[in-house]
């Protein structure tokens, strides 16, 4: 676990041999000093960097929930795609994770779970899970354990990578799920309080 800014941490290491990335990038409300247009540019740049940080044989997987505000819908899958295209990656899967009925009106009732890669490809001879149930979540704005498991299983099945990097790890769900499935996991988190929770989190798969 590293406490600090994920952007310079990733830039100093990309690409990371033997690693895939699994993350949920911050909402604009997490970056208090920027306007939406600035946040969108930051988000696209960060998505590109996450893809470049993954081993070319690995995956960069994003768990993102669309938000609503200012009279418009913010399509985070579209922003991730822009960054991934700039990194010369292609979409390996795009799954929908159902949300719970109590989601706030400012957020969509579903999330995107999208995997990009430079070299990995989906095995079309096997059935795919295009819709994933909500499942248990370790905190209200975090990735569900079910979504984390689906992402980690895709990493195991589709890539030779066995380390998961979450550069915006929050409370650490992705890291805990990866560890529970036998993968190594490295997290980066800016907030000391969240990093402390991530270190202590464990889940049962």
URWOJO-V297540 format. One record per residue. OMEGA is omega in whole degrees, -180 to 180 (* if undefined). NEAR is the number of other C-alpha atoms within 8 Angstrom. Layout:
{{OMEGA | NEAR} {OMEGA | NEAR}}
This chain:
{{176 | 8} {178 | 7} {-179 | 10} {-177 | 8} {-176 | 9} {-173 | 11} {177 | 8} {178 | 7} {179 | 8} {-178 | 12} {-178 | 9} {-172 | 6} {-173 | 8} {-10 | 10} {-177 | 9} {-176 | 9} {176 | 6} {-175 | 11} {166 | 13} {179 | 16} {174 | 16} {-173 | 14} {171 | 13} {-173 | 11} {-172 | 9} {170 | 8} {178 | 6} {179 | 10} {177 | 6} {178 | 6} {-164 | 9} {-171 | 6} {-176 | 4} {174 | 8} {-176 | 7} {-178 | 7} {177 | 6} {179 | 8} {180 | 11} {178 | 9} {178 | 8} {-178 | 8} {-180 | 11} {178 | 12} {-179 | 9} {177 | 10} {177 | 12} {-179 | 15} {177 | 14} {179 | 11} {-180 | 15} {-179 | 11} {179 | 13} {170 | 18} {180 | 14} {178 | 11} {-176 | 12} {179 | 19} {165 | 18} {-174 | 13} {-177 | 13} {172 | 13} {-174 | 14} {178 | 11} {178 | 10} {177 | 13} {-180 | 10} {179 | 12} {180 | 8} {178 | 4} {179 | 5} {-180 | 6} {180 | 8} {-177 | 8} {-177 | 8} {177 | 9} {178 | 10} {179 | 7} {177 | 12} {-179 | 13} {179 | 8} {179 | 10} {-179 | 14} {178 | 14} {179 | 10} {178 | 8} {179 | 10} {178 | 7} {177 | 12} {-180 | 9} {179 | 9} {174 | 11} {175 | 9} {-177 | 10} {177 | 11} {178 | 11} {-179 | 13} {177 | 11} {176 | 11} {-175 | 8} {-179 | 5} {-179 | 4} {179 | 9} {-176 | 6} {-180 | 6} {-178 | 7} {178 | 10} {179 | 13} {178 | 9} {174 | 11} {173 | 13} {168 | 13} {-169 | 15} {179 | 13} {177 | 12} {178 | 14} {174 | 16} {-176 | 11} {-176 | 8} {-179 | 12} {178 | 7} {176 | 7} {-175 | 6} {176 | 6} {-179 | 4} {179 | 5} {180 | 5} {178 | 5} {-175 | 6} {178 | 7} {-176 | 8} {178 | 11} {-174 | 8} {180 | 11} {-177 | 8} {175 | 7} {-178 | 9} {171 | 10} {-166 | 7} {-177 | 5} {-175 | 4} {175 | 11} {177 | 13} {177 | 12} {179 | 14} {179 | 11} {179 | 14} {179 | 13} {180 | 11} {-180 | 8} {-179 | 11} {177 | 11} {176 | 8} {177 | 9} {-180 | 14} {-174 | 10} {-170 | 6} {-175 | 11} {173 | 11} {-177 | 9} {-179 | 12} {173 | 11} {178 | 11} {177 | 14} {171 | 13} {-176 | 14} {177 | 11} {-160 | 13} {177 | 16} {-180 | 10} {169 | 12} {-179 | 13} {-179 | 17} {-179 | 13} {-178 | 15} {179 | 13} {179 | 16} {179 | 15} {-179 | 10} {179 | 11} {176 | 8} {178 | 6} {169 | 10} {-177 | 9} {178 | 12} {180 | 11} {172 | 13} {-179 | 15} {-177 | 17} {-175 | 10} {-180 | 8} {-176 | 8} {179 | 6} {179 | 10} {179 | 17} {178 | 8} {-179 | 10} {180 | 14} {-174 | 8} {-173 | 6} {170 | 10} {180 | 7} {177 | 9} {-179 | 5} {* | 6}}
